[in-house]
Amino acid sequence: MEIQAFFDPDTFTLTYVVFDRDSGDAVVIDPVLDYDALASQTSTKSVDKVAAFVQEHALAVHYVLETHAHADHLSGAQSLRERLGAKIAIGTQIRAVQATFKDLLDLQHLAIDGSQFDRLLVDGEIVTAGTLQIETIATPGHTPACVTYRIGDDLFTGDALFMHDYGTGRCDFPRGSAEALYDSVSRLYALPEHLRVHPGHDYRPGGRPVAWETTIGRSRRDNVQLRGTTSKAEFVEMRTTRDRTLPAPRLLYPSIQVNVDAGRLPPVHANGRQYLTIPISEGPAPSLVDVEPTDVAARRGELTFIDVREPAEFTGELGHVPGAALVPLATLAERSRSWDPERPIVLVCRSGGRSAQAATELAKRGFRHLYNLRGGMMAWNEARLPIDRER
């Protein structure tokens, strides 16, 4: 088995072609579709390089493997699918990411069942690509849908684990979790130390040359953010503190709405053009803290839960937090006028998008203690916490 890496300097992304030279079987991991944000124009410069390599070596690409729905570059999966006939695969938890951003970006066209992808992979699933055998390892944390691919002695870790001199992926995206990332990396560290690690990005700390290979052993000993001896509490504190200082990725909104749709560009409008959705935030950012369902479930008596969904959702399949007040988002401005701005409020919706909008509204009105239920009622149900369906 051989590996060819391609580096995109605009987004620091690493794309890999993994192939068997004898059989010609191959997979492509995390391809890039170039996007000029100022011109709002795509190009296939990066995809062209991958396709040219495939053609030069007469490779048969069976799959495009996505490690997750990227938030910093558009996926080139659809272009490679059209050119090479490759199928597209991703972790099965992509459905949770789709649900989150369908709400947040009001993507009415977006199916949230993962059907845009040819294959949704569960932890431990083996993908056969001719002579190549690819093991799926669930490594959530950066996003809930992150996976690592093991092919022989090589691990393709996406944004879970970077080069040892840079660290790990951030965890401040919707439904990200520093606790989950610690567990995921610890799982990788339990693998044989000789296994090679190939990250999804290389940010070239100190301006060093691009690098795309380290080992489990080296990472366990020397990773600057998470060594084998780092405690969970230490890592979570470091990761969450650092994440609060990081700006949003430059291509966050263009990337995520394309990538949760398997790299498809938005639907064509009646005028023949395509449009990306970019939400506008007014004023200062709310003093909002994401909280896990399990962290607040036992404190229901101390906290006020405000559910900003519609009435049919409140009594629907997902139910609602027992004792929560239903205040649909459209009525929040009026209803909140009589509330005490010092009261601690946990905002709830289906997946976390509308509740974040509600936090923005309340912050502008002077509310100081706002908490967003991370993952909304979807995550509450996943945690098997009690629900109510009565008004």
C-alpha positions in Angstrom: 0.0 0.0 0.0 1.2 3.5 -0.8 0.1 7.0 0.2 0.2 10.3 -1.8 -0.6 13.4 0.2 -1.8 16.7 -1.3 -1.6 19.9 0.7 -3.9 22.9 0.1 -2.1 26.0 1.5 -5.3 28.1 1.5 -7.0 25.9 4.1 -4.1 23.9 5.4 -6.0 20.7 4.4 -4.3 17.4 3.7 -6.0 15.1 1.1 -4.7 11.6 0.7 -4.8 9.0 -2.1 -4.3 5.6 -0.6 -3.6 2.9 -3.2 -2.3 -0.5 -4.0 0.1 -0.1 -6.9 -0.2 -3.8 -8.0 -4.0 -3.9 -8.2 -4.7 -0.3 -8.9 -7.3 -0.1 -6.1 -7.6 3.2 -4.3 -9.5 5.5 -2.0 -9.4 9.3 -1.6 -9.6 10.8 1.9 -10.9 14.4 2.5 -10.7 16.0 -1.0 -11.0 19.8 -1.4 -13.1 22.0 -3.7 -11.4 25.4 -3.9 -13.6 28.4 -3.0 -12.8 32.1 -3.3 -15.0 33.7 -0.7 -14.6 37.2 -2.0 -15.6 36.3 -5.5 -18.0 33.5 -4.3 -16.5 31.3 -6.9 -15.5 27.6 -6.9 -12.7 26.0 -8.8 -11.3 22.5 -9.1 -7.6 23.2 -8.8 -7.1 20.8 -5.9 -9.4 18.1 -7.3 -7.6 18.4 -10.7 -4.4 17.4 -9.0 -5.9 14.4 -7.4 -7.6 13.3 -10.6 -4.4 13.7 -12.6 -2.5 11.5 -10.1 -5.2 8.9 -10.3 -5.1 8.9 -14.1 -1.3 8.9 -14.3 -1.2 5.7 -12.1 -4.3 4.1 -13.7 -6.0 3.8 -10.3 -9.6 2.7 -9.7 -11.0 4.9 -6.9 -13.7 3.0 -5.1 -14.5 5.5 -2.3 -14.2 9.1 -1.3 -13.9 8.8 2.5 -14.8 11.9 4.5 -13.5 12.0 8.1 -16.3 14.5 9.0 -18.3 17.4 7.7 -15.5 20.0 7.4 -16.0 23.6 8.6 -13.0 25.1 6.9 -13.1 24.0 3.3 -15.6 22.7 0.8 -15.5 19.0 -0.1 -14.5 17.9 -3.5 -16.3 14.6 -3.1 -19.0 15.3 -5.8 -16.4 16.3 -8.4 -14.5 13.1 -7.8 -17.7 11.1 -7.9 -18.6 12.5 -11.3 -15.1 12.0 -12.7 -14.1 8.7 -11.2 -17.4 7.0 -10.3 -16.4 6.8 -6.6 -18.9 6.3 -3.8 -18.9 8.7 -0.9 -18.8 7.5 2.7 -18.9 9.2 6.1 -19.6 8.3 9.7 -23.2 7.6 10.6 -23.4 10.4 13.1 -23.5 12.9 10.2 -27.2 12.8 10.6 -26.9 14.7 14.0 -24.7 17.3 12.3 -27.2 17.7 9.4 -30.0 18.2 11.9 -28.1 20.9 13.8 -27.2 22.9 10.7 -30.5 22.5 9.0 -32.0 24.5 11.9 -29.1 26.9 12.3 -28.9 27.8 8.6 -32.6 27.3 7.7 -31.6 24.7 5.0 -35.1 23.8 3.9 -33.9 21.5 1.1 -31.5 19.4 3.4 -32.4 15.9 4.2 -31.2 14.9 7.6 -31.1 11.1 7.2 -27.7 10.9 5.6 -29.1 9.8 2.3 -26.9 12.1 0.3 -24.0 9.7 1.1 -23.6 6.3 -0.5 -22.5 4.7 2.8 -22.9 5.7 6.4 -20.2 4.0 8.5 -20.5 2.7 12.1 -17.7 2.2 14.5 -15.7 -1.0 13.6 -17.2 -1.3 10.1 -14.9 -2.6 7.4 -14.9 -1.0 4.0 -13.6 -3.1 1.2 -12.1 -1.3 -1.8 -10.7 -4.0 -4.0 -7.5 -5.2 -2.2 -7.8 -2.4 0.4 -9.4 -3.0 3.8 -10.4 0.1 5.7 -11.5 0.0 9.3 -13.8 2.7 10.7 -12.9 4.0 14.1 -15.4 6.5 15.7 -13.5 9.5 17.1 -16.1 12.1 18.0 -15.2 15.3 19.8 -14.4 17.9 17.1 -17.8 17.0 15.7 -20.1 14.0 16.7 -19.6 12.5 13.3 -15.8 12.4 13.2 -14.2 9.1 12.3 -10.6 7.8 11.8 -9.8 5.4 9.0 -7.3 2.6 9.7 -5.7 1.1 6.6 -3.0 -1.4 7.5 -0.6 0.4 9.8 -1.8 3.9 8.8 -4.4 6.0 10.6 -6.1 8.9 8.9 -7.3 10.9 11.9 -9.1 14.0 10.3 -9.4 16.8 12.9 -9.2 14.5 16.0 -5.4 14.3 16.2 -2.9 16.5 14.4 0.9 16.4 14.2 2.5 16.1 17.6 3.9 19.6 17.5 0.4 21.1 17.0 -2.1 19.1 19.1 -5.8 18.3 18.6 -8.8 19.6 16.9 -11.0 22.3 18.4 -14.3 21.3 20.1 -16.4 24.5 20.1 -18.6 23.7 17.1 -22.2 22.8 17.7 -22.3 19.4 19.5 -18.5 19.3 19.8 -17.2 17.9 23.1 -13.7 18.2 24.6 -14.6 15.3 26.9 -15.5 13.1 23.9 -12.3 14.1 22.0 -10.2 13.1 25.0 -11.8 9.7 25.0 -11.4 9.4 21.3 -7.7 10.2 21.3 -7.2 8.0 24.3 -8.7 5.2 22.3 -6.2 5.9 19.5 -3.3 6.0 22.0 -4.2 2.5 23.1 -3.3 1.2 19.6 0.2 -0.1 18.8 2.7 2.7 19.0 4.3 2.0 15.6 1.0 2.9 13.7 1.5 6.0 11.5 -0.8 9.0 12.0 -1.9 11.2 9.1 -3.8 14.3 10.1 -6.5 16.2 8.2 -4.6 19.5 8.4 -1.1 20.7 9.0 -0.9 24.3 10.4 2.9 24.3 10.2 3.7 25.7 13.7 6.7 28.0 13.6 6.6 28.0 9.8 8.2 24.6 9.5 7.8 22.6 6.3 4.5 20.8 5.7 4.3 17.4 7.5 1.7 14.7 7.3 3.0 11.8 9.2 3.8 11.1 12.9 3.1 7.9 15.0 0.9 6.9 17.8 4.0 6.5 20.0 5.4 9.9 19.2 2.0 11.5 19.7 1.5 9.7 23.0 4.9 11.0 24.2 5.1 14.5 22.7 1.7 15.8 21.6 1.8 19.4 22.9 -1.9 19.4 23.9 -2.6 15.8 24.8 0.0 13.3 25.9 -0.6 9.8 27.3 -0.1 11.2 30.7 -2.5 14.2 30.4 -5.6 13.8 32.6 -9.0 14.3 31.2 -9.6 17.3 33.5 -6.4 19.0 32.3 -7.2 18.5 28.7 -10.8 19.6 28.9 -9.7 22.8 30.7 -7.0 23.5 28.2 -9.2 22.7 25.2 -12.2 24.8 26.3 -10.1 27.7 27.4 -8.2 27.8 24.1 -11.3 27.3 22.0 -12.9 30.4 23.5 -10.0 32.5 22.0 -10.3 31.0 18.5 -12.0 32.9 15.7 -14.6 31.1 13.6 -13.1 29.4 10.5 -13.1 31.8 7.5 -15.2 29.4 5.4 -17.4 28.1 8.2 -20.8 28.7 6.7 -20.1 28.0 3.1 -18.2 24.8 4.0 -20.7 23.3 6.4 -23.8 23.7 4.3 -22.1 22.2 1.3 -20.4 19.4 3.3 -23.4 18.2 5.3 -25.0 17.7 1.8 -22.1 15.4 0.7 -20.3 18.2 -1.1 -23.3 19.3 -3.2 -23.6 23.0 -3.9 -26.9 24.6 -3.0 -30.0 24.1 -5.2 -30.5 26.3 -8.2 -33.0 29.1 -7.8 -35.6 30.1 -10.3 -33.2 32.7 -11.8 -30.7 29.9 -12.5 -28.2 30.8 -9.8 -27.1 29.2 -6.6 -26.8 30.9 -3.2 -25.1 30.1 0.0 -26.8 31.0 3.3 -24.8 33.3 5.6 -26.6 34.2 8.9 -26.1 37.7 10.3 -25.4 38.3 14.0 -26.1 41.8 15.4 -24.4 43.4 18.3 -22.0 41.7 20.8 -21.9 38.0 21.2 -24.2 36.6 23.9 -22.7 35.4 27.2 -23.7 31.9 26.3 -22.4 28.7 27.8 -23.1 25.3 26.2 -24.2 22.7 28.7 -24.5 19.0 28.3 -27.9 17.4 29.0 -26.5 15.2 31.8 -25.0 18.2 33.5 -28.2 20.1 33.9 -30.7 17.3 34.2 -30.2 17.0 38.0 -30.5 20.8 38.4 -33.9 21.2 36.9 -35.2 22.7 40.1 -32.6 25.4 40.1 -32.8 26.4 36.4 -35.4 27.8 34.2 -35.8 25.8 31.0 -37.2 27.8 28.0 -38.1 25.7 24.9 -38.1 27.9 21.8 -39.6 25.4 19.4 -43.1 25.3 18.0 -46.0 23.8 19.9 -46.2 20.7 17.7 -42.5 20.0 18.4 -43.0 20.6 22.1 -45.5 17.8 22.3 -44.1 15.7 19.4 -41.8 12.8 19.1 -38.8 14.3 21.0 -41.0 15.6 23.8 -39.6 18.3 26.1 -37.7 18.7 29.3 -40.2 18.2 32.2 -41.1 21.6 33.6 -39.8 23.5 30.6 -41.8 26.6 29.4 -42.8 26.7 25.8 -41.9 30.1 24.3 -41.7 29.8 20.5 -38.8 31.8 19.1 -41.1 34.3 17.3 -42.7 35.2 20.6 -39.6 35.5 22.7 -39.0 39.2 22.4 -42.5 40.0 23.7 -42.7 37.3 26.4 -39.2 38.0 27.9 -40.1 41.6 28.7 -41.5 40.6 32.1 -38.6 38.2 33.0 -35.9 38.8 35.5 -32.6 39.3 33.6 -30.6 37.8 36.4 -32.4 34.5 36.3 -30.3 31.6 35.0 -32.0 30.3 31.8 -31.3 27.1 29.8 -32.5 27.5 26.2 -33.7 24.5 24.4 -34.7 23.6 20.8 -34.4 20.6 18.6 -30.7 20.6 18.1 -29.2 23.8 19.4 -29.5 26.2 16.5 -32.7 28.2 17.4 -31.7 28.2 21.1 -28.5 30.0 20.1 -30.5 32.6 18.2 -32.7 33.0 21.3 -29.6 33.6 23.4 -28.6 36.4 21.1 -32.0 38.0 21.5 -32.0 37.7 25.3 -28.3 38.9 25.5 -29.3 42.1 23.7 -32.0 42.6 26.3 -29.5 42.4 29.1 -29.9 38.8 30.3 -26.6 37.7 31.8 -26.9 34.0 32.7 -27.7 32.1 29.5 -27.1 28.4 28.9 -27.6 26.6 25.6 -28.6 22.9 25.8 -25.9 21.4 23.6 -27.6 19.2 21.0 -31.1 20.2 22.1 -33.8 17.6 22.6 -32.0 15.3 20.2 -29.1 15.0 22.6 -31.5 14.9 25.7 -33.2 11.9 24.2 -29.9 10.3 23.2 -28.9 10.6 26.9 -32.1 8.7 27.8 -33.2 11.5 30.2 -36.9 11.9 31.2 -39.2 13.7 28.8 -42.7 15.0 28.9 -45.2 15.4 26.0 -48.0 17.2 27.8 -48.6 21.0 27.4 
